[in-house]
Amino acid sequence: MEIMANLRSILGHLTSTQKEDHALVEKAYSFAERAHKDHTRYSGEPYFTHLASVADMLAEMGMGPKTVAAALLHDVVEDMGVTPEAIRDEFGPEILFLVEGVTKLGSVRYHGTDRHNESLRKLFVATSEDIRVLMIKLVDRLHNMQTLEHVPKEKQPRIARETLEIYVPVAHRLGMGRIRKELEDLAFPYVYPEEYKKVNALVAPDMKDALEKLEKLRKTLQKKLAASMKDFKTHYRVKGMYSLFRKLERREWDMSHIYDLYAIRIIVPSVDQCYQALGIVHQMWRPLPQRVKDYIAFPKPNGYQSLHTTVITNDKVILEIQIRTEQMHKESEFGVASHLIYKDVQVGQTAANRMADLIPMLFRPFLWRRAAETPAVTTNKEYNIEQVPEWIKEIAEVNKNTKDTGDFVAELRGDFFSHRIFAFTPKGDVIDLPIGASVIDFAYAIHTDVGNHTASAKVNGKMVQLHKELGNGDIVEIYTKPSNKPNAKWLNFTKTGLAQRHIRQSIADARNAERPSI
Ligand code: MN
C-alpha cells in the first residue's frame, strides 16, 4: 500500500505553521524534484516518489521542517552528484550535516556474518551522530521495504535480512514500536519464506471472523468505559506476523499458548485513569491469573510503559488489554522520536535547534572518540535536564557498575567506541580496527597477501600515504603490486598484532632468501 505523497500532503502534515518552515520544505521539494529528474526506481516510477514518501512519513510522525527537508534531499549527493557545497549554499550547514549523515549510513551493509551484527548495529547508531539522521534512515528503509517487490529478485533477501538484523533491533532499542513492527513484517516473507507460510496458515483462516468479533468487543468496552471516564480512545491491534513467529518458536508452535494475538488498547489522559480502566476491564471480563503486568510501575528496558492484562470474554475470546496514557502511547510507537515531537510542540520554533544540542549530548557518551572527551551529562544551561524522560537520562548516564551487560545501550555507553574504529572496503564490508590503525593494518585485516603486497591506497577516494591513520567510517581501497614487500618502517605505523606478525615474518623470510644456501 504505497501512499502517493506530494507537496500538499507533506506541508499538511507539518506540525509547524510558520511561513519560513513551509518555505524551506517547499524549496527542498523542488530542488530534489529537479535533481532527480529522469531518475527512476526499479518500479519504473520517478525516483522522486521515494523522497516525497519518506518526507511525508517523517512529517506525519511529527518531525520538524529541517528533518523533512533533509529527507527530501537525502539521495541527491550520492545518487545525483550534487555537491555538498551546493546544499550548504542553498540550505545551510545543519541540513547538509543531516544529508551527509544519511549518506554515510548508506555504507553500513550487512554481509551475512552474524558475528559482526552487534558491531554493525553499534556502528549504525554511532555513525548517525544525530538522532534525526537515524530517523530519516529508518523511514528511508521502511519505504524501500514497502517497495521491495520491485527490486530484482536476487537482491531482495539480502536487503530484507539486513533490515531484520540491523534496522529492526535499532528501532526496537530506540523504542520505536510502530516502525519496528512494520519493518519486521515486511522483511519476514523474504527472509523466512517457509516459516512465513506456516504462520500464515495458522492465523489466516480465522482472521476475518476474528476482526469482526474484535470490533464488537471494542465497542462494548468503549461503552462501558464511557460510563465512568471521558477523553479516552480504544482501538484494536493484531500481533505482527514476525513477532508471532518468534513467540510460536518458543511455544512449540501451539496457538493455544498465544494469549496476545489480539489486543485492545485503551488510551486515557492520566496514569490514575490507567488503573481505573484496569478495574473496569476486570469487572467486565474475567482476567487470567498471573497475566496482569504493570509496566507503568516497572517499565521495560527500552522505556515501554503500559498496563497489560489478559482476559477471557463472555464468548470465550482470549484477549490482551493494553492500557496507557497518550504520552506512553506515543513513546511506544515512536520511542526517542516522540520526544522530538513533544519538544517541537512545546517550545515551538527553537525546538529544532535545541534538539540538535540535546540529542547528540545525550548520546555522546557512546559516540566514538568523543567518549573520552565529553562528560556524560554536561550541565547544559540552555536545556533543563529535568524535562528529559528517565529512560533517556539513563542512556546518557555513564554508570560503570552497570550489571545489565546484555544491554545494547549499556554496551554502547561503555568504552567500545573509545578503542575501536570501523572502516569499510569499497564493497561496504566493515573492518573493525583499533584506534590509530593505518592503511597497512587495514590491508592485513583483509588478507595476508593483500597486506604483504600493498603498494598504494585511497581513502575516501583520495590517494594517501601508507602510514595514514584511519578514521571511523573511512572507505579504504588497497592497491597491490606483486613485487612490493613489507619493510621494517611499517612496524612503526601498525597497531594490530596481526599486521606486525606478518611484517616481521616477511622481513625474516626475505633475509633468509638472501642468504646463500649451502
Ligand atoms: Mn533513499
Boltz pocket constraint, residues with backbone or C-beta under 6 A from the ligand:
constraints:
  - pocket:
      binder: B
      contacts: [[A, 50], [A, 74], [A, 75], [A, 140]]
      max_distance: 6.0
